[in-house]
Amino acid sequence: METTIEVKNLCKSYAHIKAVENVNISICRGEVFGLLGANGAGKSTTIECILGTKKQDSGTVSILGMNPQKERKELFEKVGVQFQEANYQDKIKVAELCEVTASLYKTALDYDTLLKQFGLSDKLKSPVSELSGGQRQRLFIVLALIPNPEVVFLDELTTGLDAKARRDVWKSLSELKAKGITILLTSHFMDEVEALCDKIMILKKGGIIFCGTVQDAIATSPYKKFEDAYLWYTDEEVENESI
């Protein structure tokens, strides 16, 4: 299978503190890859280095065969990014924000269709600042998909969504995967990771402590439930001690 994201021996430090150390990632076209770990584990730094918004100290990164540091313009057309926190001009309306975003890309998708898909078609004239947390989160996903990307980065994509909205987002992402879009996501919801991810990586203090499938993670831990296994890997408290 074609590799869309390749990271080799990625290292990044801040003032002698190692944020990421020797991280290796290989993601194929159409895969959903989960980058997991507690806050401060190195997830954000890893993603920023992959996107080229931060320069690694050593190691190599390629997306779709391109160097994100040197070929930013070409990659910009092929990569969609959804951040958990995003600040936009006060009073800008949903339709205006979508229109501005679409104008940046040569092959933008019809945002009306995307807004309908994510249950926001009735919010076209609403100021972004007046949307609920869940509605804003869905809008940020729409903005990431407007470029018609081949690769999408999603950060805590269903934070603030109710159960039905989360399931709807999962369904939409499964459809994107079926179209061959590569998705790299972070999440603190283990049921979401189980439902969506083909492969996962767990980081701890900037290093890899597990890489493989959810089933592999469970099999190589003392637990039968993935959430318990994840907490075991990260040395966070496991509330349910039954094995």
C-alpha positions as CSV (number, residue, x, y, z in Angstrom):
1,M,0.0,0.0,0.0
2,E,1.1,3.6,-0.7
3,T,2.6,5.3,2.3
4,T,1.2,8.8,2.8
5,I,2.9,9.9,6.0
6,E,6.5,8.7,6.8
7,V,8.3,9.9,10.0
8,K,11.8,8.6,10.8
9,N,13.8,9.1,14.0
10,L,12.0,12.4,14.8
11,C,13.5,14.3,17.7
12,K,12.6,17.7,19.2
13,S,13.8,19.3,22.4
14,Y,13.0,22.6,24.2
15,A,15.8,24.0,26.4
16,H,17.3,20.5,26.9
17,I,13.9,18.9,27.7
18,K,13.2,16.2,25.2
19,A,9.7,16.6,23.9
20,V,9.9,13.9,21.2
21,E,12.6,11.3,20.9
22,N,13.2,8.9,18.0
23,V,9.5,8.7,16.9
24,N,8.9,6.6,13.8
25,I,5.5,6.6,12.1
26,S,4.4,5.0,8.8
27,I,0.8,5.5,7.7
28,C,-0.8,4.2,4.5
29,R,-3.4,5.7,2.2
30,G,-6.9,5.2,3.6
31,E,-5.7,4.4,7.1
32,V,-7.0,6.0,10.3
33,F,-4.0,6.4,12.7
34,G,-4.5,7.3,16.3
35,L,-1.7,9.2,18.1
36,L,-2.4,8.8,21.9
37,G,-0.9,9.8,25.2
38,A,-1.4,11.8,28.3
39,N,-1.2,15.6,28.1
40,G,2.5,16.5,27.7
41,A,3.4,13.1,26.1
42,G,4.6,14.8,22.9
43,K,1.5,14.4,20.6
44,S,1.2,18.1,19.7
45,T,4.9,18.6,19.1
46,T,4.9,15.4,16.9
47,I,2.0,16.7,14.8
48,E,3.5,20.2,14.5
49,C,6.8,18.7,13.2
50,I,4.9,16.5,10.7
51,L,2.9,19.5,9.4
52,G,6.1,21.6,9.2
53,T,4.9,24.3,11.6
54,K,7.8,23.4,13.9
55,K,11.2,22.3,12.8
56,Q,12.5,19.1,14.3
57,D,16.0,18.9,15.7
58,S,16.7,15.7,13.7
59,G,14.9,13.1,11.7
60,T,12.9,13.2,8.5
61,V,9.2,13.8,7.7
62,S,7.3,13.3,4.4
63,I,3.6,13.7,3.6
64,L,2.6,12.4,0.2
65,G,6.3,12.2,-0.7
66,M,6.8,15.9,0.1
67,N,8.9,17.7,2.7
68,P,6.5,19.8,4.8
69,Q,9.3,22.3,5.5
70,K,10.3,22.8,1.8
71,E,7.1,22.1,-0.1
72,R,4.5,23.9,2.1
73,K,2.6,25.4,-0.8
74,E,2.1,22.1,-2.6
75,L,1.1,20.3,0.6
76,F,-1.3,23.1,1.6
77,E,-3.6,22.1,-1.3
78,K,-3.6,18.4,-0.2
79,V,-3.8,18.5,3.6
80,G,-6.7,19.5,5.9
81,V,-6.2,20.4,9.6
82,Q,-8.7,20.7,12.4
83,F,-7.5,22.1,15.6
84,Q,-9.3,21.7,19.0
85,E,-9.0,25.5,19.7
86,A,-9.4,28.0,16.9
87,N,-9.9,31.7,17.0
88,Y,-11.7,33.6,14.2
89,Q,-12.6,37.2,13.6
90,D,-15.4,38.3,16.0
91,K,-18.9,38.2,14.5
92,I,-17.8,36.3,11.3
93,K,-20.6,34.1,10.1
94,V,-20.4,30.4,9.3
95,A,-21.0,30.9,5.6
96,E,-18.4,33.7,5.5
97,L,-15.8,31.6,7.2
98,C,-16.5,28.7,4.9
99,E,-16.3,31.0,1.8
100,V,-13.0,32.5,2.9
101,T,-11.6,29.1,3.5
102,A,-12.8,27.7,0.2
103,S,-11.2,30.7,-1.6
104,L,-7.8,29.6,-0.5
105,Y,-7.9,26.3,-2.4
106,K,-7.9,25.4,-6.1
107,T,-10.2,22.3,-5.7
108,A,-12.3,23.2,-2.7
109,L,-15.4,21.1,-2.0
110,D,-18.9,22.5,-1.8
111,Y,-19.2,23.6,1.8
112,D,-23.0,23.6,1.7
113,T,-22.8,19.8,1.2
114,L,-20.3,19.4,4.0
115,L,-22.4,21.6,6.4
116,K,-25.4,19.5,5.7
117,Q,-23.4,16.3,6.2
118,F,-22.4,17.6,9.7
119,G,-25.8,18.9,10.6
120,L,-24.9,22.6,10.3
121,S,-26.9,23.7,7.2
122,D,-29.3,25.8,9.3
123,K,-26.3,27.8,10.8
124,L,-25.1,29.4,7.6
125,K,-26.0,32.9,8.8
126,S,-25.1,32.4,12.4
127,P,-22.0,34.0,13.9
128,V,-19.3,31.4,14.7
129,S,-19.1,32.9,18.2
130,E,-22.7,32.0,18.9
131,L,-22.4,28.3,18.0
132,S,-22.4,25.8,20.8
133,G,-19.2,24.0,21.6
134,G,-20.3,20.9,19.7
135,Q,-21.4,22.9,16.7
136,R,-18.1,24.8,16.6
137,Q,-16.3,21.4,16.8
138,R,-18.2,20.1,13.8
139,L,-17.6,23.4,11.9
140,F,-13.8,23.0,12.5
141,I,-14.0,19.5,10.9
142,V,-15.9,20.9,7.9
143,L,-13.2,23.6,7.5
144,A,-10.6,20.8,7.5
145,L,-12.4,19.0,4.7
146,I,-13.1,22.0,2.4
147,P,-9.7,21.7,0.7
148,N,-10.7,18.3,-0.6
149,P,-7.6,16.9,1.2
150,E,-5.8,13.6,0.7
151,V,-4.6,13.7,4.3
152,V,-6.5,15.1,7.3
153,F,-5.2,15.9,10.8
154,L,-7.9,15.9,13.5
155,D,-7.2,17.0,17.1
156,E,-9.7,15.8,19.7
157,L,-12.4,15.8,17.1
158,T,-15.5,15.0,19.2
159,T,-14.8,17.0,22.3
160,G,-18.0,18.6,23.4
161,L,-20.3,16.5,21.2
162,D,-23.2,14.5,22.5
163,A,-23.4,10.7,21.9
164,K,-25.4,11.0,18.7
165,A,-23.3,13.7,17.2
166,R,-20.1,11.7,18.0
167,R,-21.6,8.7,16.2
168,D,-22.5,10.8,13.2
169,V,-18.9,12.2,13.0
170,W,-17.6,8.6,13.2
171,K,-19.8,7.6,10.3
172,S,-18.6,10.6,8.3
173,L,-15.0,9.7,9.0
174,S,-15.5,6.1,8.0
175,E,-16.9,7.4,4.7
176,L,-13.8,9.5,4.2
177,K,-11.6,6.5,4.9
178,A,-13.5,4.5,2.3
179,K,-12.6,7.3,-0.3
180,G,-8.9,6.7,0.5
181,I,-8.3,9.7,2.7
182,T,-5.6,9.2,5.3
183,I,-6.6,10.4,8.8
184,L,-4.3,11.1,11.7
185,L,-6.2,11.8,14.9
186,T,-5.6,12.4,18.6
187,S,-8.3,11.5,21.1
188,H,-8.8,10.9,24.8
189,F,-11.9,8.8,24.1
190,M,-10.9,5.2,23.9
191,D,-14.3,4.1,22.5
192,E,-13.6,6.5,19.6
193,V,-10.1,5.1,19.1
194,E,-11.5,1.5,19.1
195,A,-14.2,2.5,16.6
196,L,-12.1,4.4,14.1
197,C,-8.4,3.5,14.3
198,D,-6.6,0.9,12.1
199,K,-3.4,1.5,14.0
200,I,-2.4,3.4,17.1
201,M,0.7,4.8,18.7
202,I,1.0,5.6,22.4
203,L,3.5,8.2,23.5
204,K,4.9,8.7,26.9
205,K,7.5,11.5,27.8
206,G,8.1,11.9,24.1
207,G,8.9,8.3,23.3
208,I,6.9,5.4,21.8
209,I,5.7,2.9,24.3
210,F,3.3,1.1,21.9
211,C,2.6,0.9,18.2
212,G,0.2,-1.5,16.6
213,T,-3.6,-2.3,16.5
214,V,-6.0,-1.8,19.4
215,Q,-6.3,-5.6,19.6
216,D,-2.5,-5.9,19.9
217,A,-2.5,-3.3,22.7
218,I,-5.0,-5.4,24.6
219,A,-3.3,-8.7,23.9
220,T,0.1,-7.4,25.2
221,S,-1.4,-5.9,28.4
222,P,-2.9,-7.7,31.4
223,Y,-6.3,-6.3,30.6
224,K,-9.3,-7.3,28.4
225,K,-10.6,-3.7,27.9
226,F,-8.7,-1.3,25.7
227,E,-9.3,1.7,28.1
228,D,-7.7,-0.3,30.9
229,A,-4.9,-1.4,28.7
230,Y,-4.2,2.2,27.6
231,L,-4.1,3.4,31.3
232,W,-1.7,0.5,32.0
233,Y,0.6,1.6,29.2
234,T,0.6,5.2,30.3
235,D,0.9,4.3,34.0
236,E,-2.3,6.2,34.7
237,E,-4.7,4.9,37.3
238,V,-6.7,1.8,36.2
239,E,-9.9,1.9,38.2
240,N,-11.2,-1.4,37.1
241,E,-8.6,-3.9,38.3
242,S,-10.5,-7.0,37.1
243,I,-8.5,-8.8,34.4
